[in-house]
Amino acid sequence: MTSAPAKYAQYFADFQSLSEGPGAGAPAWLRDIRDNAWSRFSDTGFPTARRGNERWKYTNVGPIAKIDFGFPLRPAPANGSKVLALWYQPSYQLNGPAGYDLVYVDGRYSAELSSPAAGSSGVTVASLASVTSDGAFNLESHVGRYAPLDDDGFAALNTAFLHDGAYIHVADGHAEKVVIRLSFITTMSDGPKVTHPRTLIVAGRNTDITVVESYTGPKDCVYFTNAVTEISVGDGARVDHYRLLLEGEKAFHVGTSRVKQEKDSIFSSGSFILGTALARNDLEVLLDAPGAYCSLNGLYLTADDQHIDNLISIDHAQPHCTSRLNYKGILDGKSRAVFGGTVLVRPDAQKSDAEQTDKNLILSQSAEVDSKPSLLIYADDVKCSHGATAGHIDADTLFYLRSRGLDLDTASRMLIHAFASEIIETVKPEPLREYLNTIFAAAIPNKSLPIARTR
């Protein structure tokens, strides 16, 4: 790590308060994990030095490091959190025979706002705080095993504050599809605050799980969400994972997701980002057994001075694995986006099949995107491709629509919406797909747009 070590007094004070207060009753293995994570964070700090640090070359996290974010040790009052949750929580509903709706307010599980499904044999969907002390859940073999602490300080800081979060486990062979919605809500506060949402998903052999994580908060409040999600996909299992980043306009969000796939497993990911001053979506997928397949899709729309950074990595560690990566960005104002997509094919990963695409639509002369797709191939019997594009609305297509009687704004919005729809249509739950279609359509700006001239 190239960043210089730094001392963060507020974080240290809150870490001590957590360790001596709500987290004091945690089992020894979890306390050891937290202590090791804090030691790592105190040694490295945040990756503010970008020279020589390829992972953070295009994203400046100095604004996060400069602010003293306080950690809320006490849960928000139940009566007040209900009102705020209704205001901030996404309006879609997921339907399914085994559906769970878990709500977290300021990083703490809210039993009053959650609606767990009726108990189903072989399915555990609960708050981490409620199950960490029970050895029957075997959490020690999963927590912290997929998201290492040496990438940067953010995952280490999250792990140091690991106390509550979401735990999802579906036992081997569970035939019924399981659908879970996780809502992480940040509330208003007098000063800047940070939450460290943690999610652990363990899909047993031949199971089928759909999980939607959403992150929301107040529009005019400065806060920081530092989230970590770990996912283990067993043999023949399928996990559809959607991540909705709908934070406030002054918020900072760093999301770290790590996925490990076993034989013949399927992992499908959908990332959707609106809002936030600075957002980072750091996703790594390890294809660790033959026949594993992953499909990673993403869509974001930026405006004003927003900064969105997508860092996506796929590791073909075993032969006969397939990956598909397709991200799209729509940029307006003086916003900036970063896409770093890496596909690694290891020497023994013969018969790998990988495709990655990054496409960006620029709506402003002042917007900027840095796109860096890359392939690292160390096997000779593979099929791999990548590509990246960035440009304005095509003049000929726009002229065609206007010749059919549409005004400039309507024609432009139609083309932008069509550009986004390819990613939205990959969403399988219909209520979620309709919700995303509505909010992205509403976010498309009404104004004259730069046009790509053709000769």
Secondary structure, 3 states (H helix, E strand, C coil): CCCCCCCCHHHHHHHHHHHHCCCCCCCHHHHHHHHHHHHHHHHHCCCCCCCCCHHHCCCCCHHHHHCCCECCCCCCCHHHHHHHHHHHCCCCCCCCCCEEEEEEECCEECCCCCECCCCCCCEEEEEHHHHCCCHHHCHHHCCCCCCCCCCCHHHHHHHHCCCCCEEEEECCCCCCCEEEEEEEECCCCCCCEEECCEEEEEECCCCEEEEEEEEECCCCCCEEEEEEEEEEECCCCEEEEEEEEECCCCCEEEEEEEEEECCCCEEEEEEEEECCCEEEEEEEEEECCCCCEEEEEEEEEECCCCEEEEEEEEEECCCCCEEEEEEEEEECCCCEEEEEEEEEECCCCCCCEEEEEEEEEECCCCCEEEEEEEEEECCCCCEEEEEEEEECEEHHHHHHHHHCCCCHHHHHHHHHHHHHHHHHCCCCCHHHHHHHHHHHHHHCCCCCCCEECCC
